Amino acid sequence: MRLNQASDFALRILMLLADQKEPVTVDEIAKRLDIAKSHTMKIVAKLVKAGFLLSLRGRTGGVRLGKQTNDIIIGDVVRIVEADFAIVECMLPGNQACMFLPNCKLKGLMHQARSAFLKVLDEQNLEMIISRP
């Protein structure tokens, strides 16, 4: 299973903000993490919409964590950023093009693999990640 770049960026943004006392602007996040501002804006918007970040307007505005670090579950973050978790094409929603259906022997195994992957991410929170040596 491979996460897309947006998931990596989302997790890095959260790790950066976990260490900040004051709000940080999108421009500053983009510069500090060397991410294009347009990508940063899209990811921050998703994280704000999901409640992981708070957006503060005004002269001293920016974004900051919207939850405590131990309440930000890594699996939840990845789920809101990833478009899908289809390990194989036949797992895409609405895809009935598999020539082996209904007798496919792999689909159940792929569902198990996806579930195991997400279970590991669900067992980790942001605090656990930033506290690692």
DSSP file (Angstrom, degrees, kcal/mol; ACC not computed):
  #  RESIDUE AA STRUCTURE BP1 BP2  ACC     N-H-->O    O-->H-N    N-H-->O    O-->H-N    TCO  KAPPA ALPHA  PHI   PSI    X-CA   Y-CA   Z-CA
    1    1 A M              0   0    0      0, 0.0     2,-0.4     0, 0.0    86,-0.1   0.000 360.0 360.0 360.0 136.9    0.0    0.0    0.0
    2    2 A R        -     0   0    0     85,-0.0     2,-0.2     0, 0.0     0, 0.0  -0.988 360.0-142.2-129.4 128.6    1.3    3.4   -0.9
    3    3 A L        -     0   0    0     -2,-0.4     2,-0.1     1,-0.1    82,-0.0  -0.558  26.8-113.6 -82.9 151.1    0.1    6.7    0.4
    4    4 A N    >>  -     0   0    0     -2,-0.2     4,-1.4     1,-0.1     3,-0.8  -0.326  30.3-102.1 -79.5 169.9    0.0    9.7   -2.0
    5    5 A Q  H 3> S+     0   0    0      1,-0.3     4,-2.7     2,-0.2     5,-0.2   0.814 118.4  63.6 -62.6 -32.2    2.1   12.7   -1.5
    6    6 A A  H 3> S+     0   0    0      1,-0.2     4,-2.7     2,-0.2    -1,-0.3   0.870 100.9  51.3 -63.0 -36.1   -0.7   14.7   -0.1
    7    7 A S  H <> S+     0   0    0     -3,-0.8     4,-2.3     2,-0.2    -1,-0.2   0.919 110.1  49.3 -65.4 -43.2   -1.0   12.4    2.9
    8    8 A D  H  X S+     0   0    0     -4,-1.4     4,-2.1     1,-0.2    -2,-0.2   0.937 113.5  46.5 -59.0 -47.5    2.8   12.8    3.6
    9    9 A F  H  X S+     0   0    0     -4,-2.7     4,-2.7     2,-0.2    -2,-0.2   0.906 110.1  53.5 -63.3 -42.1    2.4   16.5    3.4
   10   10 A A  H  X S+     0   0    0     -4,-2.7     4,-2.2     1,-0.2    -1,-0.2   0.923 110.7  46.3 -60.1 -44.7   -0.7   16.5    5.7
   11   11 A L  H  X S+     0   0    0     -4,-2.3     4,-2.3     1,-0.2    -1,-0.2   0.882 112.4  50.3 -66.5 -38.0    1.2   14.6    8.3
   12   12 A R  H  X S+     0   0    0     -4,-2.1     4,-2.5     2,-0.2    -2,-0.2   0.882 109.1  52.0 -67.6 -37.9    4.2   16.8    8.0
   13   13 A I  H  X S+     0   0    0     -4,-2.7     4,-2.5     2,-0.2    -2,-0.2   0.931 110.8  47.8 -62.1 -45.6    2.0   19.9    8.4
   14   14 A L  H  X S+     0   0    0     -4,-2.2     4,-1.7     1,-0.2    -2,-0.2   0.907 111.3  50.3 -63.4 -41.2    0.4   18.5   11.5
   15   15 A M  H  X S+     0   0    0     -4,-2.3     4,-0.6     2,-0.2    -1,-0.2   0.915 111.4  49.0 -63.4 -41.9    3.9   17.6   13.0
   16   16 A L  H >< S+     0   0    0     -4,-2.5     3,-1.1     1,-0.2    -2,-0.2   0.939 113.1  46.2 -60.9 -47.5    5.1   21.1   12.3
   17   17 A L  H >< S+     0   0    0     -4,-2.5     3,-1.5     1,-0.3    48,-0.3   0.753  99.5  69.0 -70.9 -23.6    2.1   22.8   13.9
   18   18 A A  H 3< S+     0   0    0     -4,-1.7    -1,-0.3     1,-0.3    -2,-0.2   0.765 101.5  48.4 -63.5 -23.7    2.3   20.5   16.9
   19   19 A D  T << S+     0   0    0     -3,-1.1     2,-0.4    -4,-0.6    -1,-0.3   0.348  96.0  92.6 -97.6   4.5    5.5   22.3   17.9
   20   20 A Q    <   -     0   0    0     -3,-1.5    45,-0.2     1,-0.1     4,-0.1  -0.840  49.3-170.0-108.3 135.9    4.1   25.8   17.4
   21   21 A K  S    S+     0   0    0     -2,-0.4    -1,-0.1     2,-0.1    -4,-0.0   0.802  77.4  48.7 -86.3 -33.6    2.5   28.0   20.1
   22   22 A E  S    S-     0   0    0      1,-0.1    41,-0.1    42,-0.0    39,-0.1  -0.691 100.5 -86.1-106.7 158.1    1.2   30.7   17.7
   23   23 A P        -     0   0    0      0, 0.0     2,-0.4     0, 0.0    41,-0.2  -0.278  41.0-146.1 -59.5 149.6   -0.7   30.4   14.5
   24   24 A V  B     -A   63   0A   0     39,-2.4    39,-2.4    -4,-0.1     2,-0.1  -0.963  12.6-123.5-121.5 135.9    1.4   29.8   11.3
   25   25 A T     >  -     0   0    0     -2,-0.4     4,-2.3    37,-0.2     5,-0.2  -0.347  21.1-117.4 -75.6 159.0    0.5   31.2    7.9
   26   26 A V  H  > S+     0   0    0      1,-0.2     4,-2.8     2,-0.2     5,-0.2   0.889 117.0  56.2 -60.9 -39.6    0.1   29.0    4.9
   27   27 A D  H  > S+     0   0    0      1,-0.2     4,-2.3     2,-0.2    -1,-0.2   0.923 108.3  46.8 -57.7 -45.2    3.1   30.8    3.3
   28   28 A E  H  > S+     0   0    0      2,-0.2     4,-2.9     1,-0.2     5,-0.2   0.905 111.8  50.2 -66.1 -41.9    5.3   30.0    6.2
   29   29 A I  H  X S+     0   0    0     -4,-2.3     4,-2.3     2,-0.2     5,-0.2   0.944 110.9  49.7 -60.2 -47.6    4.2   26.3    6.2
   30   30 A A  H  X>S+     0   0    0     -4,-2.8     5,-2.0     1,-0.2     4,-0.8   0.910 114.5  44.6 -59.0 -43.8    5.0   26.1    2.5
   31   31 A K  H  <5S+     0   0    0     -4,-2.3     3,-0.5    -5,-0.2    -2,-0.2   0.938 114.1  47.7 -66.7 -47.3    8.4   27.6    2.9
   32   32 A R  H  <5S+     0   0    0     -4,-2.9    -2,-0.2     1,-0.2    -1,-0.2   0.831 121.4  35.6 -67.0 -32.2    9.4   25.6    6.0
   33   33 A L  H  <5S-     0   0    0     -4,-2.3    -1,-0.2    -5,-0.2    -2,-0.2   0.454 105.3-124.6 -99.8  -1.5    8.3   22.3    4.5
   34   34 A D  T  <5 +     0   0    0     -4,-0.8     2,-0.4    -3,-0.5    -3,-0.2   0.937  61.7 142.4  55.9  50.4    9.4   23.2    0.9
   35   35 A I      < -     0   0    0     -5,-2.0    -1,-0.2    -6,-0.2    -2,-0.1  -0.938  60.9 -97.9-118.2 141.7    5.9   22.4   -0.4
   36   36 A A     >  -     0   0    0     -2,-0.4     4,-2.5     1,-0.1     3,-0.2  -0.314  30.7-126.3 -57.0 140.1    4.3   24.4   -3.2
   37   37 A K  H  > S+     0   0    0      1,-0.2     4,-2.8     2,-0.2     5,-0.2   0.877 109.2  56.3 -58.6 -39.0    1.9   27.0   -1.7
   38   38 A S  H  > S+     0   0    0      1,-0.2     4,-1.8     2,-0.2    -1,-0.2   0.908 110.0  44.7 -62.3 -41.5   -1.0   25.7   -3.9
   39   39 A H  H  > S+     0   0    0     -3,-0.2     4,-2.4     2,-0.2     5,-0.2   0.922 112.5  52.3 -65.3 -44.0   -0.6   22.2   -2.5
   40   40 A T  H  X S+     0   0    0     -4,-2.5     4,-2.9     1,-0.2     5,-0.2   0.914 108.1  50.9 -59.0 -44.4   -0.3   23.5    1.0
   41   41 A M  H  X S+     0   0    0     -4,-2.8     4,-2.2     1,-0.2    -1,-0.2   0.909 110.9  48.2 -61.6 -43.3   -3.5   25.5    0.7
   42   42 A K  H  X S+     0   0    0     -4,-1.8     4,-1.8     2,-0.2    -1,-0.2   0.915 115.0  44.6 -64.0 -43.4   -5.5   22.5   -0.6
   43   43 A I  H  X S+     0   0    0     -4,-2.4     4,-2.4     2,-0.2    -2,-0.2   0.924 112.7  50.5 -69.3 -44.1   -4.2   20.2    2.2
   44   44 A V  H  X S+     0   0    0     -4,-2.9     4,-2.6    -5,-0.2     5,-0.2   0.903 107.9  54.7 -59.8 -41.2   -4.7   22.9    4.9
   45   45 A A  H  X S+     0   0    0     -4,-2.2     4,-2.6    -5,-0.2    -1,-0.2   0.911 109.5  46.8 -59.8 -43.0   -8.3   23.4    3.7
   46   46 A K  H  X S+     0   0    0     -4,-1.8     4,-1.9     1,-0.2    -1,-0.2   0.910 112.8  49.1 -64.7 -41.6   -9.0   19.6    4.0
   47   47 A L  H  <>S+     0   0    0     -4,-2.4     5,-1.8     2,-0.2     6,-1.5   0.856 112.7  47.7 -68.3 -34.7   -7.5   19.6    7.5
   48   48 A V  H ><5S+     0   0    0     -4,-2.6     3,-1.4     4,-0.2    -2,-0.2   0.938 110.6  51.3 -67.9 -47.7   -9.5   22.6    8.6
   49   49 A K  H 3<5S+     0   0    0     -4,-2.6    -2,-0.2     1,-0.3    -1,-0.2   0.858 110.8  48.9 -58.4 -36.3  -12.7   21.2    7.2
   50   50 A A  T 3<5S-     0   0    0     -4,-1.9    -1,-0.3    -5,-0.2    -2,-0.2   0.534 116.9-114.4 -82.3  -6.9  -12.1   17.9    9.1
   51   51 A G  T < 5S+     0   0    0     -3,-1.4    -3,-0.2    -4,-0.4    -2,-0.1   0.492  86.8 115.0  88.7   3.0  -11.4   19.8   12.4
   52   52 A F  S   <S+     0   0    0     -5,-1.8    14,-3.2    -6,-0.2    15,-0.7   0.802  81.7  32.9 -74.5 -27.7   -7.7   18.9   12.7
   53   53 A L  E    S-B   65   0A   0     -6,-1.5     2,-0.4    12,-0.3    -2,-0.3  -0.907  72.0-142.0-124.5 154.3   -6.7   22.5   12.2
   54   54 A L  E     -B   64   0A   0     10,-3.0    10,-1.8    -2,-0.3     2,-0.5  -0.955  15.4-143.5-111.7 136.4   -8.3   25.8   13.1
   55   55 A S  E     -B   63   0A   0     -2,-0.4     2,-0.5     8,-0.2     8,-0.2  -0.883  14.7-165.3-101.8 126.9   -8.1   28.8   10.7
   56   56 A L  E     -B   62   0A   0      6,-3.5     6,-2.3    -2,-0.5     2,-0.1  -0.951   6.1-152.3-116.6 126.4   -7.6   32.1   12.3
   57   57 A R        +     0   0    0     -2,-0.5     3,-0.3     4,-0.2     2,-0.1  -0.423  47.2  51.6 -91.4 166.9   -8.2   35.3   10.4
   58   58 A G  S >  S-     0   0    0      1,-0.2     3,-1.9    -2,-0.1    -2,-0.1  -0.424 101.3 -43.6 105.3-178.1   -6.6   38.7   10.9
   59   59 A R  T 3  S+     0   0    0      1,-0.3    -1,-0.2    -2,-0.1    -2,-0.0   0.833 140.6  37.0 -59.7 -35.5   -3.2   40.3   11.2
   60   60 A T  T 3  S+     0   0    0     -3,-0.3    -1,-0.3     2,-0.0    -2,-0.1   0.068  98.8 125.8-103.7  24.1   -2.0   37.6   13.6
   61   61 A G    <   +     0   0    0     -3,-1.9     2,-0.3   -39,-0.1    -4,-0.2  -0.009  14.5 111.5 -77.5-177.8   -3.9   34.8   11.8
   62   62 A G  E     - B   0  56A   0     -6,-2.3    -6,-3.5   -37,-0.1     2,-0.3  -0.982  64.6 -58.9 149.7-150.9   -2.9   31.6   10.3
   63   63 A V  E     +AB  24  55A   0    -39,-2.4   -39,-2.4    -2,-0.3     2,-0.3  -0.943  43.2 171.6-128.0 153.0   -3.6   28.0   11.3
   64   64 A R  E     - B   0  54A   0    -10,-1.8   -10,-3.0    -2,-0.3   -46,-0.1  -0.930  48.3 -65.6-146.7 169.7   -3.0   25.9   14.4
   65   65 A L  E     - B   0  53A   0    -48,-0.3   -12,-0.3    -2,-0.3   -13,-0.1  -0.313  34.2-159.4 -59.8 140.4   -4.0   22.5   15.6
   66   66 A G  S    S+     0   0    0    -14,-3.2     2,-0.3     2,-0.1   -13,-0.2   0.501  75.1  33.0 -97.3  -7.9   -7.7   22.2   16.2
   67   67 A K  S    S-     0   0    0    -15,-0.7     2,-0.1   -13,-0.0     5,-0.1  -0.913  96.0 -86.2-139.2 164.6   -7.3   19.2   18.5
   68   68 A Q    >   -     0   0    0     -2,-0.3     3,-1.9     1,-0.1     4,-0.5  -0.428  44.5-113.3 -67.5 150.6   -4.9   18.0   21.1
   69   69 A T  G >  S+     0   0    0      1,-0.3    58,-1.3     2,-0.2     3,-0.9   0.827 117.2  55.1 -59.2 -32.7   -2.1   15.9   19.6
   70   70 A N  G 3  S+     0   0    0      1,-0.2    -1,-0.3    56,-0.2    -2,-0.0   0.591 104.6  55.5 -78.7  -7.2   -3.3   12.7   21.3
   71   71 A D  G <  S+     0   0    0     -3,-1.9     2,-0.9     1,-0.1    -1,-0.2   0.434  85.0  91.0 -99.0  -2.5   -6.7   13.2   19.7
   72   72 A I    <   -     0   0    0     -3,-0.9    54,-2.2    -4,-0.5     2,-0.4  -0.821  66.6-159.0 -97.4 101.9   -5.4   13.4   16.2
   73   73 A I  B  >  -C  125   0B   0     -2,-0.9     4,-1.8    52,-0.2     3,-0.4  -0.677  13.9-141.5 -85.2 128.1   -5.4    9.8   14.9
   74   74 A I  H  > S+     0   0    0     50,-2.5     4,-2.5    -2,-0.4    48,-0.2   0.882 101.0  55.1 -59.5 -41.3   -3.1    9.2   12.0
   75   75 A G  H  > S+     0   0    0     46,-1.3     4,-2.1    49,-0.5    -1,-0.2   0.874 106.5  51.7 -59.8 -37.9   -5.6    6.8   10.3
   76   76 A D  H  > S+     0   0    0     -3,-0.4     4,-1.5     2,-0.2    -1,-0.2   0.899 109.7  49.6 -65.7 -40.6   -8.3    9.5   10.4
   77   77 A V  H  X S+     0   0    0     -4,-1.8     4,-1.2     1,-0.2     3,-0.3   0.946 111.6  47.9 -62.5 -48.5   -5.9   12.1    8.8
   78   78 A V  H  X S+     0   0    0     -4,-2.5     4,-2.8     1,-0.2     3,-0.4   0.887 107.7  56.5 -61.7 -39.7   -4.9    9.7    6.0
   79   79 A R  H  < S+     0   0    0     -4,-2.1    -1,-0.2     1,-0.2    -2,-0.2   0.860 107.5  47.3 -62.5 -35.6   -8.6    8.8    5.3
   80   80 A I  H  < S+     0   0    0     -4,-1.5    -1,-0.2    -3,-0.3    -2,-0.2   0.733 118.3  41.0 -80.4 -18.7   -9.6   12.4    4.7
   81   81 A V  H  < S+     0   0    0     -4,-1.2    -2,-0.2    -3,-0.4    -3,-0.1   0.839  98.0  81.7 -94.5 -38.1   -6.6   13.1    2.4
   82   82 A E     <  -     0   0    0     -4,-2.8     3,-0.1    -5,-0.2   -79,-0.0  -0.442  67.7-146.7 -72.3 139.7   -6.5    9.9    0.3
   83   83 A A  S    S-     0   0    0      1,-0.3     2,-0.3    -2,-0.1    -1,-0.1   0.895  75.4 -23.2 -71.3 -41.0   -8.9    9.6   -2.6
   84   84 A D        -     0   0    0      2,-0.1    -1,-0.3     8,-0.0     8,-0.1  -0.970  45.7-133.2-160.6 170.3   -9.4    5.9   -2.2
   85   85 A F        +     0   0    0     -2,-0.3     2,-0.8     6,-0.2     3,-0.1  -0.108  47.3 148.3-122.5  34.2   -7.7    2.8   -0.7
   86   86 A A        -     0   0    0      1,-0.2     3,-0.1     3,-0.1     6,-0.1  -0.605  25.5-173.8 -74.6 111.0   -8.2    0.5   -3.7
   87   87 A I  S    S+     0   0    0     -2,-0.8     2,-0.3     1,-0.1    -1,-0.2   0.869  79.1  22.6 -71.5 -36.5   -5.2   -1.8   -3.7
   88   88 A V  S >  S-     0   0    0     -3,-0.1     3,-2.2    19,-0.1     4,-0.3  -0.910  91.7-108.1-127.3 157.7   -6.4   -3.3   -7.0
   89   89 A E  G >  S+     0   0    0     -2,-0.3     3,-1.9     1,-0.3     6,-0.1   0.814 113.2  64.4 -56.8 -35.3   -8.6   -1.7   -9.6
   90   90 A C  G 3  S+     0   0    0      1,-0.3    -1,-0.3     6,-0.1     5,-0.1   0.638  92.8  65.0 -67.9 -10.8  -11.6   -3.9   -8.8
   91   91 A M  G <  S+     0   0    0     -3,-2.2    -1,-0.3     2,-0.1    -2,-0.2   0.527  75.1 112.2 -87.3  -5.9  -11.8   -2.4   -5.3
   92   92 A L  S X  S-     0   0    0     -3,-1.9     3,-2.1    -4,-0.3    -8,-0.0  -0.422  85.7 -91.9 -65.1 140.8  -12.7    1.0   -6.7
   93   93 A P  T 3  S+     0   0    0      0, 0.0    -1,-0.1     0, 0.0     3,-0.1  -0.284 108.8   6.7 -55.8 131.9  -16.2    2.0   -5.8
   94   94 A G  T 3  S+     0   0    0      1,-0.2     2,-0.8    -3,-0.1    -2,-0.1   0.445  89.6 139.5  78.3  -0.2  -18.7    1.0   -8.5
   95   95 A N    <   +     0   0    0     -3,-2.1    -1,-0.2     1,-0.1     3,-0.2  -0.684  11.9 157.6 -83.3 114.0  -16.1   -0.9  -10.5
   96   96 A Q        +     0   0    0     -2,-0.8    -1,-0.1     1,-0.1    -6,-0.1   0.034  41.2 107.1-118.2  23.4  -17.7   -4.1  -11.8
   97   97 A A        +     0   0    0     -8,-0.1     2,-0.3     3,-0.0    -1,-0.1   0.445  40.3 124.3 -85.7  -0.3  -15.3   -4.7  -14.7
   98   98 A C    >   -     0   0    0      1,-0.2     3,-0.8    -3,-0.2     6,-0.1  -0.434  51.7-153.8 -67.3 125.3  -13.5   -7.6  -13.1
   99   99 A M  T 3  S+     0   0    0     -2,-0.3    -1,-0.2     1,-0.2    -2,-0.0   0.642  92.2  57.8 -73.4 -12.8  -13.6  -10.5  -15.5
  100  100 A F  T >  S+     0   0    0      2,-0.1     3,-1.7     3,-0.0    -1,-0.2   0.579  84.9 146.7 -94.5 -10.9  -13.2  -12.9  -12.5
  101  101 A L  T <   +     0   0    0     -3,-0.8     4,-0.0     1,-0.3    -5,-0.0  -0.428  59.8  20.7 -66.1 144.6  -16.3  -11.8  -10.6
  102  102 A P  T 3  S+     0   0    0      0, 0.0    -1,-0.3     0, 0.0    -2,-0.1  -0.960 130.6  45.9 -91.3  10.1  -18.1  -13.3   -8.9
  103  103 A N  S <  S+     0   0    0     -3,-1.7    -2,-0.2     2,-0.0     2,-0.1   0.129  73.8 143.3-100.9  20.9  -15.5  -16.0   -8.4
  104  104 A C        -     0   0    0      1,-0.1     4,-0.3    -6,-0.1    -3,-0.0  -0.398  32.4-167.3 -64.9 132.9  -12.5  -13.8   -7.6
  105  105 A K  S    S+     0   0    0     -2,-0.1     4,-0.3     1,-0.1    -1,-0.1   0.500  80.0  55.1 -96.8  -7.4  -10.2  -15.3   -5.0
  106  106 A L  S  > S+     0   0    0      2,-0.1     4,-2.5     1,-0.1     5,-0.2   0.756  83.7  77.0 -98.5 -28.2   -8.1  -12.1   -4.4
  107  107 A K  H  > S+     0   0    0      1,-0.2     4,-2.1     2,-0.2     5,-0.2   0.881  96.5  48.3 -57.2 -43.4  -10.7   -9.5   -3.5
  108  108 A G  H  > S+     0   0    0     -4,-0.3     4,-2.0     1,-0.2    -1,-0.2   0.901 111.8  50.1 -62.7 -41.3  -11.2  -10.7    0.0
  109  109 A L  H  > S+     0   0    0     -4,-0.3     4,-2.4     1,-0.2    -2,-0.2   0.903 109.8  50.5 -63.6 -42.1   -7.4  -10.9    0.6
  110  110 A M  H  X S+     0   0    0     -4,-2.5     4,-2.3     1,-0.2    -1,-0.2   0.871 108.7  52.0 -66.1 -36.6   -6.9   -7.4   -0.7
  111  111 A H  H  X S+     0   0    0     -4,-2.1     4,-2.4    -5,-0.2    -1,-0.2   0.904 109.9  49.7 -64.0 -40.9   -9.7   -6.1    1.7
  112  112 A Q  H  X S+     0   0    0     -4,-2.0     4,-2.5     2,-0.2    -2,-0.2   0.914 110.2  50.4 -62.7 -43.1   -7.9   -7.8    4.6
  113  113 A A  H  X S+     0   0    0     -4,-2.4     4,-2.2     2,-0.2    -2,-0.2   0.916 111.2  48.1 -62.6 -43.7   -4.6   -6.2    3.6
  114  114 A R  H  X S+     0   0    0     -4,-2.3     4,-2.4     1,-0.2     5,-0.2   0.922 111.8  50.1 -62.7 -44.1   -6.2   -2.8    3.4
  115  115 A S  H  X S+     0   0    0     -4,-2.4     4,-2.1     1,-0.2    -2,-0.2   0.896 110.1  50.0 -62.2 -41.1   -7.9   -3.3    6.8
  116  116 A A  H  X S+     0   0    0     -4,-2.5     4,-1.7     2,-0.2    -1,-0.2   0.908 110.5  50.6 -64.0 -42.2   -4.6   -4.4    8.4
  117  117 A F  H  X S+     0   0    0     -4,-2.2     4,-1.6     1,-0.2    -2,-0.2   0.941 113.3  44.2 -59.9 -49.5   -2.8   -1.3    7.0
  118  118 A L  H  X S+     0   0    0     -4,-2.4     4,-2.4     1,-0.2    -1,-0.2   0.830 107.0  60.8 -68.4 -31.8   -5.4    1.1    8.3
  119  119 A K  H  X S+     0   0    0     -4,-2.1     4,-0.9    -5,-0.2    -1,-0.2   0.910 104.0  49.9 -60.7 -42.5   -5.6   -0.7   11.7
  120  120 A V  H >< S+     0   0    0     -4,-1.7     3,-0.6     1,-0.2    -1,-0.2   0.922 112.2  46.9 -62.9 -43.5   -1.9    0.1   12.2
  121  121 A L  H >< S+     0   0    0     -4,-1.6   -46,-1.3     1,-0.2     3,-1.3   0.854 108.0  56.9 -66.3 -33.9   -2.5    3.8   11.3
  122  122 A D  H 3< S+     0   0    0     -4,-2.4    -1,-0.2     1,-0.2    -2,-0.2   0.701  99.8  59.8 -70.1 -18.8   -5.5    3.9   13.6
  123  123 A E  T << S+     0   0    0     -4,-0.9     2,-0.4    -3,-0.6    -1,-0.2   0.470  97.7  73.3 -86.5  -2.2   -3.4    2.8   16.6
  124  124 A Q    <   -     0   0    0     -3,-1.3   -50,-2.5    -4,-0.2   -49,-0.5  -0.907  59.4-170.5-116.7 139.9   -1.1    5.8   16.2
  125  125 A N  B  >  -C   73   0B   0     -2,-0.4     4,-1.6   -52,-0.3     3,-0.3  -0.786  40.2-101.8-119.7 170.7   -1.8    9.4   17.2
  126  126 A L  H  > S+     0   0    0    -54,-2.2     4,-2.7   -57,-0.8     5,-0.3   0.867 119.6  57.4 -60.5 -38.4    0.1   12.6   16.5
  127  127 A E  H  > S+     0   0    0    -58,-1.3     4,-1.5     1,-0.2    -1,-0.2   0.905 105.3  50.8 -60.0 -41.8    1.5   12.7   20.0
  128  128 A M  H  4 S+     0   0    0     -3,-0.3     4,-0.4   -59,-0.2    -1,-0.2   0.868 112.1  48.0 -63.5 -36.4    3.0    9.3   19.6
  129  129 A I  H >< S+     0   0    0     -4,-1.6     3,-1.1     1,-0.2    -2,-0.2   0.945 113.7  43.6 -70.7 -49.1    4.7   10.4   16.3
  130  130 A I  H 3< S+     0   0    0     -4,-2.7    -1,-0.2     1,-0.2    -2,-0.2   0.704 108.8  60.1 -73.0 -17.6    6.2   13.6   17.6
  131  131 A S  T 3< S+     0   0    0     -4,-1.5    -1,-0.2    -5,-0.3    -2,-0.2   0.552  78.3 111.8 -86.1  -8.1    7.4   12.0   20.8
  132  132 A R    <         0   0    0     -3,-1.1    -3,-0.0    -4,-0.4    -4,-0.0  -0.384 360.0 360.0 -66.4 142.7    9.6    9.5   19.0
  133  133 A P              0   0    0      0, 0.0    -1,-0.1     0, 0.0    -3,-0.1   0.507 360.0 360.0 -69.4 360.0   13.3   10.0   19.5
